[in-house]
Amino acid sequence: MVVIFFLKIATITGNLHETMNIIDRQSLVKQVTDSIGNFRVTALLGPRQCGKTTLARTFAVPRENHFDLEDPLDQARLQNPRDVLGNLTGLVIVDEFQRQPGLFPILRVLADRQDQPARFLILGSASPQLMKGAAESLAGRVNFIHMGGLNCEEVGTSTRNQLWLRGGFPESYLAASDAVSSRWRRSFMQTFLHQDIPSFGIDVAPERLRRFWIMAAHYHGQTWNSSAIAKSLDISHTTARSYLDMLTDSYVMRQLPPFVTNLKKRIVKAPKVYLRDSGLLHSLLQIETLRDLQSNPRYGASWEGFALGQLCAVTGIEPDEAFFWGTHGGAEMDLIVARGGKRYGFEFKVTEKPSVTHSMTIAQADLELEKIYLVYPGELSFSLRDGMEALGYAQIPEFRFP
């Protein structure tokens, strides 16, 4: 199945007019299609505004088989959910599922029917409650697909700087200008803090969480230090850690656990943290333009998180495959992927002249890595040394593990 997303945005050039932007998200649609064919329930999870509803609309279902739990009409239709959902056949789509977690037990009963007259596609923001409810009530029946923003396979590599600066949320990426994109992201963060977080059943003062989020942005690409952040915010280190986990579960932050070996070297054991979306990172750091980004001290860290996220999205790296490695002596590997019984290392450097680093040499000797890749913002890939390769950003869509 080939599906093209049509995303409409308004631009202002004297007069208001509408332009049509075409984004091919074929790989993601194929994942969902395969899951629907093999699982009774498919849960498509991701942050608000990443395109879940748009994707769901590509599946042609009768109106009575589609429910949006933000729509008062659909809320009324589900006053008796067992009877309403039980009478439907084929694919049934329930959007904003996190608003009625009480539907999980009913969904389990319907999914267990012997004749399986219906398959269910549930969409929701990646909240802790939604994950917990689905995992407990639908164990063995549900397949989770995590959806992020647009990536370089979908929009092409020629717009690298636009995707890097603005991030992958469709409305931010496709905005008429950098200024409009920045305003959209500020609005998104305001809604996330004041509406989404409370809707997840999380009771945290929005302003306190905003300040924590800003501080977390300054730790982007670094190992986490709960005590230091807790001291700055006058909260306990356990509270700081719970805030980090909350933002991770809500799909706006990423934690890379340490790759721990039995080596004699002292290994860093705190996780490494990133903002998942580079556009949100830049908004939190008050970076508005590409020139701002290039002159910011977090320029290299921004590239690291952006390129790491693109690689994970395009190659389907799962959370349980991804680690980082660091020693107290200063050697580190930004990303280690454990796949198929082999280990692969990745360094991310914003450089025009990629070369072997001291950390790459140490990691190759200590970790028995199958291969090490240095990912840089270029066009070409080429060998650096035996077992080491420079991987240009433009080649990420074609990258495959050996």
C-alpha positions as CSV (number, residue, x, y, z in Angstrom):
1,M,0.0,0.0,0.0
2,V,1.4,3.4,-1.0
3,V,-0.2,6.3,0.9
4,I,0.6,10.0,0.5
5,F,-0.1,12.4,3.3
6,F,-1.6,15.7,2.1
7,L,-0.8,18.4,4.7
8,K,-2.3,21.8,4.1
9,I,-0.8,25.0,5.5
10,A,-1.6,28.6,4.9
11,T,1.1,31.1,3.8
12,I,0.9,34.8,3.6
13,T,2.5,36.6,0.7
14,G,0.4,39.7,0.4
15,N,-2.8,37.7,0.2
16,L,-3.8,34.6,2.1
17,H,-3.6,31.5,0.0
18,E,-3.3,27.8,0.5
19,T,-0.4,25.6,-0.6
20,M,-0.4,21.8,-0.8
21,N,2.5,19.9,0.6
22,I,2.9,16.2,-0.1
23,I,4.7,14.0,2.4
24,D,5.2,10.3,1.8
25,R,5.1,8.4,5.0
26,Q,4.9,5.0,3.3
27,S,7.1,3.2,5.8
28,L,5.0,4.1,8.8
29,V,1.7,3.3,7.0
30,K,3.2,-0.1,6.1
31,Q,4.0,-0.8,9.8
32,V,0.4,0.0,10.8
33,T,-1.0,-2.0,7.9
34,D,1.1,-5.1,8.8
35,S,0.1,-4.7,12.5
36,I,-3.6,-4.5,11.7
37,G,-3.2,-7.7,9.7
38,N,-1.4,-9.6,12.5
39,F,-2.7,-8.2,15.8
40,R,-6.2,-7.8,17.2
41,V,-5.3,-4.4,18.6
42,T,-2.8,-1.9,17.2
43,A,-1.9,1.1,19.4
44,L,-0.3,4.0,17.5
45,L,1.3,6.3,20.1
46,G,3.1,9.6,19.9
47,P,3.0,13.2,20.9
48,R,0.0,15.4,19.9
49,Q,0.2,16.9,16.4
50,C,2.7,14.4,15.1
51,G,0.2,13.1,12.4
52,K,-1.5,10.2,14.0
53,T,-5.0,11.3,13.0
54,T,-3.9,12.1,9.5
55,L,-2.4,8.6,9.2
56,A,-5.6,7.0,10.5
57,R,-7.7,8.7,7.9
58,T,-5.8,6.9,5.1
59,F,-7.6,3.8,6.2
60,A,-11.1,3.9,4.6
61,V,-13.6,2.9,7.3
62,P,-17.3,3.7,7.6
63,R,-18.1,6.7,9.7
64,E,-19.7,4.5,12.3
65,N,-16.4,2.7,12.7
66,H,-14.4,5.9,13.6
67,F,-14.5,7.5,17.0
68,D,-12.7,10.7,18.1
69,L,-12.9,10.9,21.9
70,E,-12.4,14.7,21.7
71,D,-15.7,15.0,19.7
72,P,-18.8,15.4,22.0
73,L,-20.8,13.4,19.4
74,D,-18.5,10.4,19.5
75,Q,-18.4,10.6,23.3
76,A,-22.2,10.4,23.3
77,R,-22.1,7.5,20.9
78,L,-19.9,5.6,23.4
79,Q,-22.3,5.9,26.4
80,N,-22.8,2.1,26.0
81,P,-19.4,1.1,24.6
82,R,-19.8,-2.6,24.9
83,D,-22.9,-2.6,22.7
84,V,-21.8,0.0,20.2
85,L,-18.3,-1.4,19.6
86,G,-19.5,-5.0,19.8
87,N,-21.8,-4.5,16.8
88,L,-19.1,-3.2,14.5
89,T,-17.1,-5.3,12.0
90,G,-13.9,-4.7,10.1
91,L,-11.4,-2.0,11.2
92,V,-12.5,0.2,14.1
93,I,-10.5,3.3,14.9
94,V,-10.6,5.1,18.3
95,D,-8.7,8.4,18.4
96,E,-7.6,10.2,21.6
97,F,-8.0,6.9,23.5
98,Q,-6.2,8.2,26.6
99,R,-9.3,10.2,27.4
100,Q,-11.3,7.1,28.2
101,P,-8.9,4.5,29.6
102,G,-12.0,2.7,31.0
103,L,-12.4,1.3,27.5
104,F,-9.4,-1.1,27.9
105,P,-11.3,-3.9,29.7
106,I,-14.1,-3.7,27.1
107,L,-11.6,-3.8,24.3
108,R,-10.0,-6.9,25.8
109,V,-13.4,-8.7,25.8
110,L,-14.1,-7.7,22.2
111,A,-10.6,-8.6,21.0
112,D,-11.0,-12.1,22.5
113,R,-14.1,-13.0,20.6
114,Q,-13.5,-16.3,18.8
115,D,-14.7,-15.2,15.4
116,Q,-12.7,-11.9,15.6
117,P,-15.2,-9.8,13.6
118,A,-13.3,-6.6,14.2
119,R,-9.7,-5.3,14.5
120,F,-9.0,-2.1,16.5
121,L,-6.6,0.7,15.8
122,I,-6.3,3.0,18.9
123,L,-4.5,6.3,18.7
124,G,-3.3,8.2,21.7
125,S,-0.7,10.5,23.1
126,A,2.1,8.5,24.7
127,S,1.0,8.9,28.3
128,P,2.1,6.7,31.2
129,Q,-1.5,5.7,31.9
130,L,-2.2,4.7,28.4
131,M,0.9,2.5,28.1
132,K,0.2,0.9,31.5
133,G,-3.5,0.3,30.8
134,A,-2.8,-1.2,27.4
135,A,0.0,-3.4,28.6
136,E,-2.0,-4.7,31.5
137,S,-5.4,-5.1,29.9
138,L,-4.4,-6.1,26.4
139,A,-1.3,-8.2,27.1
140,G,-0.7,-10.6,24.2
141,R,-3.3,-8.8,22.1
142,V,-1.8,-5.4,21.3
143,N,1.1,-4.2,19.2
144,F,2.6,-0.8,20.0
145,I,3.8,1.5,17.2
146,H,5.5,4.6,18.3
147,M,5.1,7.5,15.9
148,G,7.3,10.6,15.9
149,G,7.5,13.6,13.6
150,L,8.7,13.7,10.0
151,N,12.1,12.3,9.2
152,C,14.7,12.6,6.5
153,E,13.4,9.5,4.7
154,E,10.0,11.1,4.4
155,V,10.9,14.7,3.5
156,G,14.3,14.1,1.8
157,T,17.8,15.1,2.8
158,S,18.0,18.3,0.8
159,T,15.9,20.1,3.5
160,R,18.3,19.1,6.3
161,N,18.6,22.5,7.9
162,Q,14.9,23.2,7.9
163,L,14.1,19.8,9.5
164,W,16.9,20.3,12.0
165,L,16.0,23.9,13.0
166,R,12.2,23.4,13.0
167,G,11.9,19.8,14.1
168,G,9.6,17.1,12.7
169,F,6.1,18.2,13.8
170,P,4.4,18.7,10.5
171,E,2.9,22.1,11.2
172,S,6.3,23.4,12.5
173,Y,8.3,21.9,9.6
174,L,5.9,23.2,6.9
175,A,5.3,26.6,8.4
176,A,5.5,29.6,6.1
177,S,8.6,31.0,7.9
178,D,11.0,30.3,10.8
179,A,9.1,32.8,12.8
180,V,5.8,31.2,12.2
181,S,7.3,27.8,13.0
182,S,8.7,29.2,16.3
183,R,5.3,30.6,17.3
184,W,3.7,27.2,16.6
185,R,6.2,25.4,18.8
186,R,5.7,27.9,21.7
187,S,2.0,27.3,21.4
188,F,2.5,23.5,21.4
189,M,4.5,23.6,24.5
190,Q,2.0,25.8,26.3
191,T,-0.8,23.4,25.4
192,F,1.3,20.4,26.4
193,L,2.0,21.8,29.8
194,H,-1.4,23.3,30.6
195,Q,-3.7,20.7,28.9
196,D,-2.0,17.5,27.9
197,I,-0.1,16.8,31.1
198,P,-3.2,17.3,33.4
199,S,-5.2,15.2,31.0
200,F,-2.8,12.3,31.6
201,G,-3.7,12.5,35.3
202,I,-0.4,14.1,36.3
203,D,-0.6,16.8,38.9
204,V,2.4,19.1,38.4
205,A,2.3,22.9,38.4
206,P,2.8,23.9,34.7
207,E,5.3,26.6,35.5
208,R,7.5,24.3,37.6
209,L,7.5,21.7,34.8
210,R,8.3,24.3,32.2
211,R,11.4,25.4,34.2
212,F,12.4,21.8,34.6
213,W,12.0,21.2,30.8
214,I,14.2,24.2,30.1
215,M,16.9,22.9,32.4
216,A,16.6,19.5,30.8
217,A,17.2,21.1,27.4
218,H,20.5,22.4,28.7
219,Y,21.4,18.8,29.5
220,H,20.6,17.7,26.0
221,G,23.3,15.3,24.9
222,Q,24.8,14.9,28.4
223,T,24.5,12.4,31.2
224,W,21.7,13.1,33.6
225,N,22.4,14.6,37.0
226,S,19.2,14.6,39.1
227,S,20.9,16.1,42.1
228,A,22.2,19.2,40.3
229,I,18.8,19.9,38.7
230,A,16.9,19.2,41.9
231,K,19.1,21.7,43.7
232,S,18.5,24.4,41.1
233,L,14.7,23.9,41.3
234,D,14.5,23.4,45.0
235,I,13.0,19.9,44.7
236,S,14.2,16.5,45.7
237,H,16.3,14.4,43.4
238,T,13.6,11.7,43.3
239,T,11.1,14.4,42.1
240,A,13.5,15.5,39.4
241,R,13.9,12.0,38.2
242,S,10.1,11.5,38.2
243,Y,9.7,14.6,36.0
244,L,12.3,13.2,33.6
245,D,10.5,9.9,33.4
246,M,7.2,11.7,32.9
247,L,8.5,13.7,29.9
248,T,10.1,10.5,28.5
249,D,6.8,8.6,28.9
250,S,5.0,11.5,27.2
251,Y,7.3,11.1,24.2
252,V,9.0,14.5,24.3
253,M,12.3,13.3,25.8
254,R,14.6,10.4,25.2
255,Q,16.8,8.5,27.7
256,L,19.7,6.3,26.5
257,P,20.7,3.9,29.2
258,P,24.4,3.2,29.8
259,F,26.0,0.2,28.1
260,V,27.5,-1.6,31.1
261,T,30.2,-4.2,30.6
262,N,32.4,-6.1,33.0
263,L,35.5,-4.1,32.1
264,K,37.8,-2.8,34.8
265,K,37.3,0.8,33.6
266,R,34.9,2.9,35.6
267,I,31.8,3.2,33.5
268,V,29.3,6.1,33.5
269,K,26.0,4.6,34.8
270,A,23.6,7.6,34.5
271,P,21.4,7.8,31.4
272,K,22.1,10.2,28.6
273,V,19.2,12.5,27.8
274,Y,17.9,14.3,24.7
275,L,14.9,16.3,23.6
276,R,13.3,14.1,21.0
277,D,12.3,16.9,18.7
278,S,15.1,19.3,17.7
279,G,12.5,22.1,17.1
280,L,11.3,21.9,20.7
281,L,14.9,21.9,21.9
282,H,15.6,25.1,20.0
283,S,12.5,26.8,21.3
284,L,13.5,25.9,24.9
285,L,17.0,27.3,24.2
286,Q,15.5,30.4,22.5
287,I,17.1,29.6,19.2
288,E,15.0,31.1,16.4
289,T,17.1,30.9,13.2
290,L,19.8,28.8,11.7
291,R,22.3,31.6,12.4
292,D,21.3,31.5,16.1
293,L,21.8,27.8,16.1
294,Q,25.3,27.9,14.5
295,S,26.5,30.4,17.1
296,N,25.0,28.7,20.1
297,P,27.2,26.7,22.5
298,R,24.8,23.8,22.1
299,Y,25.3,23.6,18.4
300,G,27.2,20.3,18.5
301,A,24.8,18.7,21.0
302,S,21.8,19.8,18.9
303,W,23.3,18.0,15.9
304,E,24.0,14.9,18.0
305,G,20.4,14.6,19.1
306,F,19.0,15.4,15.7
307,A,21.1,12.9,13.8
308,L,20.6,10.3,16.4
309,G,16.9,10.7,16.2
310,Q,16.9,10.5,12.4
311,L,19.0,7.3,12.5
312,C,16.7,5.7,15.0
313,A,13.5,6.7,13.1
314,V,14.7,5.5,9.7
315,T,16.3,2.2,10.8
316,G,13.6,1.3,13.3
317,I,16.0,1.1,16.3
318,E,14.0,0.1,19.3
319,P,14.5,1.4,22.8
320,D,15.8,-1.9,24.1
321,E,18.5,-1.9,21.3
322,A,19.9,1.6,22.0
323,F,22.6,2.5,24.6
324,F,25.4,4.9,25.1
325,W,28.9,4.2,26.5
326,G,31.1,6.4,28.5
327,T,34.0,6.1,31.0
328,H,35.0,8.3,33.8
329,G,38.3,8.8,31.9
330,G,36.4,10.7,29.1
331,A,36.0,8.1,26.4
332,E,32.5,7.7,25.1
333,M,30.4,6.4,22.2
334,D,27.2,8.4,21.6
335,L,25.1,5.4,20.5
336,I,25.6,1.7,20.7
337,V,23.0,-0.5,18.9
338,A,22.8,-4.2,20.0
339,R,21.1,-6.0,17.1
340,G,21.3,-9.6,15.9
341,G,24.0,-10.6,18.4
342,K,26.3,-7.8,17.2
343,R,27.2,-4.3,18.5
344,Y,27.5,-1.2,16.4
345,G,28.8,2.1,17.5
346,F,27.8,5.6,16.3
347,E,29.4,9.0,16.9
348,F,27.7,12.2,15.8
349,K,29.9,15.2,14.9
350,V,29.0,18.4,13.2
351,T,32.1,18.6,11.1
352,E,33.1,19.0,7.5
353,K,36.1,16.8,7.8
354,P,35.2,13.6,9.6
355,S,38.1,11.7,11.1
356,V,38.8,9.0,13.7
357,T,38.5,10.2,17.2
358,H,40.3,9.0,20.3
359,S,37.0,7.7,21.8
360,M,36.3,5.7,18.6
361,T,39.7,4.0,18.9
362,I,39.2,3.1,22.6
363,A,35.6,1.9,22.0
364,Q,36.7,-0.3,19.1
365,A,39.4,-1.9,21.3
366,D,37.2,-2.3,24.4
367,L,33.7,-3.1,23.2
368,E,34.2,-5.6,20.3
369,L,32.1,-3.5,18.0
370,E,31.2,-4.9,14.6
371,K,31.6,-1.4,13.1
372,I,31.8,2.2,14.1
373,Y,30.1,5.0,12.1
374,L,30.8,8.7,12.4
375,V,27.6,10.5,11.3
376,Y,28.3,14.0,10.0
377,P,26.2,16.6,8.1
378,G,27.6,15.7,4.6
379,E,26.6,14.0,1.4
380,L,29.1,11.1,1.2
381,S,29.9,7.9,3.1
382,F,33.5,6.5,3.0
383,S,35.9,4.4,5.0
384,L,38.0,6.0,7.7
385,R,39.9,3.0,8.9
386,D,39.3,-0.7,9.1
387,G,36.0,-1.2,10.9
388,M,35.2,2.6,10.9
389,E,33.2,4.6,8.4
390,A,32.0,8.2,7.9
391,L,28.2,8.2,7.3
392,G,26.9,11.4,5.6
393,Y,23.5,12.6,6.7
394,A,22.3,12.3,3.0
395,Q,23.0,8.6,3.2
396,I,20.9,7.9,6.3
397,P,17.7,7.0,4.4
398,E,19.7,4.2,2.6
399,F,21.6,3.0,5.6
400,R,21.2,-0.6,6.6
401,F,22.9,-2.6,9.3
402,P,25.4,-5.1,7.8
